[in-house]
């Protein structure tokens, strides 16, 4: 609105914010300023209306083309996407999982701690990958900030160009309105004295006035659209500024804080891991000492028992003695039975021999 008011003031109040021209308060000086422009509207030139203000519209088109060419290679909205990607990467790291031991190579050889160290390696490999991604995205965000600033510079140039073009458009509208008033006055004279003019002359003037009226209406619409574009350009510039400021805040404030806190978290987790390692080593040492002490006790008791035992136990001697007595008794019995058997054999042999002799004699 302020820009519109400035433009209206510069046109000496002859045109309002809606593009309506009021010549009631126009002075001779005002009219003479726009007279040269109004003379471009020549009834004898059928293209004079078509060309009236055409160079302004061409300038608008060229200015828009230049700006579109500058911003086509970069989409400022991409910065917002990059910021979201950056925040996603920053939220991806779970610092509670970052556990690292300074003696990881040594600890990785201990079976109880090997899996823990392996997991830590994977976590820090993941962290390194995320850091690389963050750096890449940060560089893109920086490039996006630069492009946003460039866009705003181009938009500012376009804004100032539009202001000047609106001024030129208003001059043409005022000049056209002056010429429109003159033509209507001339038409009124011709229509009041039709006998002095040819019918086609009256008709041509009426047609020319009608075409000029349409042309002025189109120029008012273009002027209004250009006024709207001023507000639109400011909105885009403010958006670019907001995006650039947000990106700068992340790069200069959030990123350092995040890295600082992540470093602190890693240090604390490493400290925690060292305590855990020490606890596990202590537990392992205690377990080994307890098992060795238990084994030493058992072995000592067994050795003492064995040292106190005789080579052959009393029970064994009793059993072997009984077995020996039984053996001797049984052997004696066998001998006695053998002696009795031999006696019987001798008696039998004597009897058999007597019978043999008796038979031989007979």
Secondary structure, DSSP 8 states (H G I E B T S, - for coil): -HHHHHHHHHTTTSB-TTS-B--TT--HHHHHHHHHHHTT--TT-TTHHHHTTHHHHHHHHHHHHHHHHHHHT--THHHHHHHHHHHHHHHH--GGG----TTHHHHTTSHHHHHHHHHHHHHHHHHHHHHHHHHHHHHHHHHHHHHHHHHHHHHHHHHHHHHHHHHHHHHHHHHHHHHHHHHHHHHHHHHHTGGGS-HHHHHHHHHHHHHHHHHHHHHHHHHHHHHHHHHHHHHHHHHHHHHHHHHHHIIIIIHHHHHHHHHHHHHHHHHHHHHHHHHHHHHHHHHHHHHHHHHHHHHHHHHHHHHHS-SS-HHHHHHHHHHHHHHHHHHHHHHHHHHHHHHHHHHHHHHHHHHHHHHHH-
